[in-house]
Amino acid sequence: MRDYFIRRLLLIPPTLFGVTLIVFLITRAVPGGPLERALMEMRQLYAASGRSGGMAGQNMALSEEQINQLKAYYGFDKPVLVSYAHWVGNVLTGDLGKSYRYNEPVTAIIRERMPVSIFYGVVTLIITYGVCIPLGVLKALKHRTVIDNATSVLIFVGYAIPGYVLGALLLLFFSARLEWFPMGGFTSFDFVDMSPWEKVKDIIHHAILPLTCYLVGSFAMTTLLMKNHLMDNLAADYVRTAIAKGVPFRDAVIRHALRNSLIPIATTFGQNITLLVSGSFLIETIFDINGFGLLGITSILDRDYPIVMGVILIGSLLLMLGNILSDVLVALIDPRIRFK
């Protein structure tokens, strides 16, 4: 098993190489890049000021030398593979480049947004698994009772409402009308001047509505996954045999059925690690949260390719590490599994 995980770890660098190379080639091939935008803005600026100039035979606002300077600034003055090799070399030294939009290092921008997304991602995972697993066990043991039916209605009603729609409704009712919660943001404007306890309360006050939107989508899937697999295992022969031999029902559930029912949960746990940074850009937009998800989508729309590459690199790395973590958890839960 050790050799299996070592091989999985050794596959991460070539996989990252392939993913980032494909994305890098796409950023150079799609139209409307930063160079085209800069040229269009300069033409509009010259047209608005009533001036004209440029290369002979073309209505260009910039000279050939100025265009070459722009290409060098955006990194388009070299062949694609040479530019990619240069980017890889910088990444190996911890340099992800400089943002076109913010004119700041990408590492600094990501470092600034990362704590916000990590906070929401960690809290979402803790609440989801801390509530859904016991709730799924309760629903399986109380199948077709009032508790099961009532929780199923609440879960599916919440699941049927998209998170961003629920966020807009919560803001309209609890923030705009009742003024119980702030309209958005991660902290208040005077957060720096608060005491430590006041800072904790302020973060919680701002996080209640966004966390509600993050949680509604994952509750139904995780709860029903836990319930259905636990019911299947409770009906299995090995559980009935254990009970027939005198094992108390509680021990049969906890020691046998529950452990096997956790295998599907462990299989999908690693993929949820990407929630630590990805989040939901729609929810972050509604609540004005400067998180990692919103940074990624805005960088794509703005053709801010250094940030796009940084987001892809971190997201792909977390996804692969999460898959390895899922394999580790499955092996720990089920000793019968041996990876080769």
C-alpha positions as CSV (number, residue, x, y, z in Angstrom):
1,M,0.0,0.0,0.0
2,R,2.9,2.3,0.7
3,D,4.2,1.9,-2.8
4,Y,0.8,2.7,-4.2
5,F,0.6,6.0,-2.5
6,I,4.2,6.8,-3.4
7,R,3.3,6.2,-7.0
8,R,0.2,8.4,-6.7
9,L,2.3,11.2,-5.2
10,L,4.9,10.9,-8.0
11,L,2.1,11.2,-10.6
12,I,1.2,14.7,-9.3
13,P,4.0,16.6,-11.0
14,P,3.4,15.2,-14.6
15,T,-0.4,15.6,-14.1
16,L,0.0,19.3,-13.1
17,F,2.4,19.7,-16.0
18,G,-0.2,18.4,-18.5
19,V,-3.1,20.4,-17.0
20,T,-1.3,23.7,-16.8
21,L,0.2,23.3,-20.3
22,I,-3.3,22.8,-21.8
23,V,-4.7,25.8,-19.9
24,F,-1.6,27.9,-20.9
25,L,-2.1,27.0,-24.6
26,I,-5.8,27.9,-24.3
27,T,-5.0,31.3,-22.9
28,R,-2.7,32.0,-25.9
29,A,-5.2,30.8,-28.4
30,V,-8.5,32.4,-27.3
31,P,-9.3,35.8,-28.8
32,G,-9.8,38.9,-26.7
33,G,-6.7,38.6,-24.6
34,P,-5.1,41.3,-22.5
35,L,-3.0,42.5,-25.5
36,E,-6.1,42.9,-27.7
37,R,-7.9,44.7,-24.9
38,A,-5.0,47.1,-24.3
39,L,-4.9,47.9,-28.0
40,M,-8.6,48.5,-28.2
41,E,-8.6,50.7,-25.1
42,M,-5.8,52.8,-26.6
43,R,-7.6,53.2,-29.9
44,Q,-10.7,54.3,-28.0
45,L,-8.7,56.7,-26.0
46,Y,-7.1,58.2,-29.1
47,A,-10.4,58.4,-30.9
48,A,-12.0,60.2,-27.9
49,S,-9.2,62.7,-27.7
50,G,-9.5,63.4,-31.5
51,R,-6.0,62.2,-32.3
52,S,-4.8,59.5,-34.7
53,G,-1.5,57.9,-35.5
54,G,0.2,54.6,-35.9
55,M,1.6,52.4,-38.5
56,A,1.4,53.3,-42.2
57,G,-1.6,52.1,-44.0
58,Q,-3.5,51.2,-40.8
59,N,-5.6,53.2,-38.4
60,M,-3.5,52.3,-35.4
61,A,-3.1,54.5,-32.3
62,L,0.2,52.8,-31.3
63,S,3.4,52.5,-33.1
64,E,5.2,49.2,-33.8
65,E,7.6,49.8,-31.0
66,Q,4.8,50.5,-28.5
67,I,3.0,47.3,-29.5
68,N,6.2,45.3,-29.0
69,Q,6.5,46.8,-25.6
70,L,3.0,45.8,-24.7
71,K,3.7,42.2,-26.0
72,A,6.8,42.1,-23.8
73,Y,4.8,43.4,-20.8
74,Y,2.1,40.7,-21.2
75,G,4.6,38.0,-22.1
76,F,3.4,37.5,-25.7
77,D,6.8,38.4,-27.2
78,K,8.1,34.8,-27.0
79,P,6.9,31.5,-28.5
80,V,4.2,29.7,-26.5
81,L,6.4,26.8,-25.3
82,V,9.2,29.2,-24.3
83,S,6.8,31.3,-22.4
84,Y,5.4,28.2,-20.6
85,A,8.9,27.0,-19.7
86,H,9.6,30.5,-18.3
87,W,6.4,30.3,-16.3
88,V,7.2,26.8,-14.9
89,G,10.6,28.0,-13.9
90,N,9.1,30.9,-12.0
91,V,6.6,28.6,-10.3
92,L,9.4,26.4,-9.1
93,T,10.8,29.4,-7.3
94,G,7.4,30.4,-5.8
95,D,6.7,33.2,-8.3
96,L,3.3,32.9,-10.0
97,G,3.8,36.1,-11.9
98,K,2.1,39.5,-11.7
99,S,-1.6,40.2,-12.2
100,Y,-2.6,42.3,-15.2
101,R,-5.5,43.8,-13.4
102,Y,-4.2,44.5,-10.0
103,N,-0.5,45.0,-11.0
104,E,0.5,43.0,-7.9
105,P,2.1,39.5,-7.5
106,V,-0.3,36.7,-7.9
107,T,0.9,35.0,-4.7
108,A,0.1,38.1,-2.7
109,I,-3.4,38.3,-4.2
110,I,-4.1,34.6,-3.6
111,R,-2.7,34.8,-0.1
112,E,-5.1,37.7,0.7
113,R,-8.1,35.8,-0.6
114,M,-7.2,32.3,0.7
115,P,-8.1,32.8,4.4
116,V,-11.7,33.8,3.6
117,S,-12.3,30.8,1.4
118,I,-10.5,28.4,3.8
119,F,-12.8,29.7,6.6
120,Y,-16.0,29.1,4.7
121,G,-14.7,25.8,3.3
122,V,-13.6,24.3,6.7
123,V,-16.7,25.4,8.5
124,T,-18.9,24.0,5.7
125,L,-17.1,20.7,5.8
126,I,-17.3,20.4,9.6
127,I,-21.0,21.3,9.8
128,T,-21.9,19.1,6.8
129,Y,-20.3,16.0,8.0
130,G,-20.9,16.7,11.7
131,V,-24.7,17.0,11.1
132,C,-25.4,14.9,8.0
133,I,-23.7,11.7,9.2
134,P,-25.7,11.5,12.5
135,L,-28.8,12.7,10.8
136,G,-28.4,10.0,8.1
137,V,-28.0,7.4,10.9
138,L,-31.1,8.7,12.6
139,K,-33.1,8.6,9.4
140,A,-32.0,5.0,8.7
141,L,-33.0,3.8,12.2
142,K,-36.3,5.8,12.1
143,H,-37.2,5.0,8.5
144,R,-40.7,5.9,7.5
145,T,-41.4,7.6,10.9
146,V,-42.4,11.2,11.5
147,I,-38.8,12.1,12.1
148,D,-37.7,10.6,8.8
149,N,-40.5,12.2,6.8
150,A,-40.2,15.6,8.4
151,T,-36.4,15.8,7.9
152,S,-36.7,14.6,4.3
153,V,-39.2,17.4,3.5
154,L,-36.9,20.0,5.0
155,I,-33.8,18.6,3.3
156,F,-35.4,18.4,-0.2
157,V,-37.0,21.9,0.1
158,G,-33.5,23.3,0.9
159,Y,-31.9,21.3,-1.9
160,A,-34.4,22.5,-4.4
161,I,-33.5,26.1,-3.8
162,P,-30.2,27.2,-5.5
163,G,-27.7,28.7,-3.0
164,Y,-27.5,32.0,-4.8
165,V,-31.3,32.3,-5.0
166,L,-31.5,31.6,-1.3
167,G,-28.8,34.1,-0.7
168,A,-30.7,36.9,-2.5
169,L,-33.9,36.0,-0.5
170,L,-32.0,36.0,2.8
171,L,-30.4,39.3,2.1
172,L,-33.7,40.8,1.1
173,F,-35.6,39.6,4.2
174,F,-33.1,39.4,7.0
175,S,-30.6,42.2,6.0
176,A,-32.6,44.8,4.1
177,R,-36.0,44.4,5.8
178,L,-35.3,43.2,9.3
179,E,-31.7,44.5,9.5
180,W,-30.6,41.5,11.6
181,F,-27.6,40.8,9.5
182,P,-25.1,42.9,7.5
183,M,-25.7,43.2,3.7
184,G,-22.4,41.6,2.9
185,G,-18.7,41.4,3.4
186,F,-16.5,39.2,5.6
187,T,-16.0,41.7,8.4
188,S,-17.1,45.2,9.4
189,F,-15.3,48.4,8.5
190,D,-14.1,48.9,12.1
191,F,-12.9,45.3,12.5
192,V,-9.3,46.3,13.2
193,D,-10.4,48.4,16.2
194,M,-12.4,45.6,17.8
195,S,-11.4,43.4,20.7
196,P,-10.7,39.7,20.1
197,W,-14.1,38.6,21.3
198,E,-15.8,41.3,19.3
199,K,-13.9,40.2,16.2
200,V,-15.2,36.6,16.6
201,K,-18.8,37.8,17.0
202,D,-18.4,40.0,14.0
203,I,-17.1,37.2,11.8
204,I,-19.9,34.9,12.9
205,H,-22.5,37.7,12.4
206,H,-21.3,38.1,8.8
207,A,-20.9,34.3,8.1
208,I,-24.4,33.1,9.1
209,L,-26.2,33.9,5.9
210,P,-23.4,32.8,3.5
211,L,-22.9,29.5,5.4
212,T,-26.6,28.8,5.2
213,C,-26.3,29.1,1.4
214,Y,-23.2,26.9,1.2
215,L,-24.8,24.2,3.3
216,V,-28.2,23.8,1.7
217,G,-26.8,22.1,-1.4
218,S,-24.6,19.5,0.3
219,F,-27.0,18.5,3.1
220,A,-29.4,16.4,1.0
221,M,-26.7,14.4,-0.9
222,T,-24.6,13.6,2.2
223,T,-27.5,12.8,4.4
224,L,-29.3,10.5,1.9
225,L,-26.0,8.8,1.0
226,M,-25.4,8.0,4.6
227,K,-29.0,6.8,5.2
228,N,-29.3,4.6,2.1
229,H,-26.0,2.8,2.6
230,L,-26.7,2.3,6.3
231,M,-30.1,0.8,5.5
232,D,-28.5,-1.5,2.9
233,N,-25.9,-2.7,5.4
234,L,-28.5,-3.2,8.2
235,A,-30.4,-5.5,5.9
236,A,-27.2,-7.4,5.0
237,D,-26.6,-11.0,6.1
238,Y,-23.6,-10.3,8.2
239,V,-25.5,-7.8,10.4
240,R,-28.5,-10.2,10.9
241,T,-26.0,-13.0,11.7
242,A,-24.3,-10.8,14.3
243,I,-27.6,-9.9,15.9
244,A,-28.7,-13.6,15.9
245,K,-25.5,-14.5,17.7
246,G,-26.3,-12.2,20.5
247,V,-24.6,-9.0,19.5
248,P,-26.6,-6.0,20.8
249,F,-28.3,-4.0,18.0
250,R,-26.4,-0.8,19.0
251,D,-23.1,-2.6,18.7
252,A,-24.1,-4.2,15.4
253,V,-25.0,-0.8,14.0
254,I,-21.9,1.1,15.2
255,R,-19.2,-1.6,14.8
256,H,-20.4,-3.3,11.7
257,A,-23.0,-1.5,9.6
258,L,-21.9,2.1,10.3
259,R,-18.3,1.4,9.4
260,N,-19.1,0.0,6.0
261,S,-21.6,2.7,5.4
262,L,-18.9,5.3,5.8
263,I,-16.9,4.0,2.8
264,P,-18.9,6.0,0.2
265,I,-18.6,9.1,2.4
266,A,-14.9,8.7,2.6
267,T,-14.7,8.2,-1.2
268,T,-16.2,11.6,-1.9
269,F,-14.5,13.4,1.0
270,G,-11.3,14.1,-0.8
271,Q,-13.1,15.8,-3.7
272,N,-14.7,18.2,-1.2
273,I,-11.3,19.4,-0.2
274,T,-11.5,21.7,-3.2
275,L,-14.3,23.5,-1.3
276,L,-11.6,24.9,0.9
277,V,-10.6,27.3,-1.9
278,S,-13.1,27.1,-4.7
279,G,-16.3,28.1,-2.8
280,S,-19.2,29.5,-4.9
281,F,-18.5,32.6,-7.0
282,L,-22.3,33.3,-7.2
283,I,-22.7,33.3,-3.4
284,E,-19.5,35.3,-3.0
285,T,-20.8,37.8,-5.5
286,I,-24.2,38.2,-3.7
287,F,-22.6,38.6,-0.3
288,D,-19.7,40.7,-1.5
289,I,-17.1,38.2,-0.2
290,N,-13.6,38.5,-1.7
291,G,-12.9,34.8,-1.8
292,F,-11.0,32.5,-4.0
293,G,-13.9,31.4,-6.2
294,L,-14.8,35.0,-7.1
295,L,-11.2,35.7,-7.8
296,G,-11.0,32.8,-10.3
297,I,-14.1,33.7,-12.2
298,T,-13.3,37.4,-12.4
299,S,-9.8,36.6,-13.6
300,I,-11.2,34.6,-16.4
301,L,-13.6,37.3,-17.4
302,D,-10.8,40.0,-17.2
303,R,-8.4,37.7,-19.1
304,D,-6.0,38.0,-16.1
305,Y,-4.0,35.0,-17.2
306,P,-1.4,34.9,-14.4
307,I,-4.2,34.6,-11.8
308,V,-6.0,32.1,-14.0
309,M,-2.9,29.9,-14.1
310,G,-2.4,30.3,-10.3
311,V,-6.0,29.3,-9.6
312,I,-5.8,26.3,-11.9
313,L,-2.5,25.2,-10.4
314,I,-3.8,25.4,-6.8
315,G,-7.2,23.9,-7.6
316,S,-5.7,20.9,-9.5
317,L,-3.1,20.2,-6.8
318,L,-5.8,20.2,-4.1
319,L,-8.0,17.9,-6.2
320,M,-5.3,15.3,-6.6
321,L,-4.3,15.5,-3.0
322,G,-7.9,15.1,-2.1
323,N,-8.2,12.0,-4.2
324,I,-5.2,10.5,-2.4
325,L,-6.7,11.4,0.9
326,S,-9.9,9.6,-0.1
327,D,-8.0,6.5,-0.8
328,V,-6.3,6.7,2.6
329,L,-9.6,7.2,4.4
330,V,-11.2,4.2,2.6
331,A,-8.2,2.0,3.5
332,L,-8.5,3.1,7.2
333,I,-12.2,2.4,7.3
334,D,-12.2,-0.9,5.5
335,P,-9.2,-3.1,6.3
336,R,-10.1,-5.5,3.5
337,I,-9.0,-2.9,0.9
338,R,-5.4,-3.2,-0.2
339,F,-4.2,-0.9,-2.9
340,K,-1.5,-2.3,-5.1
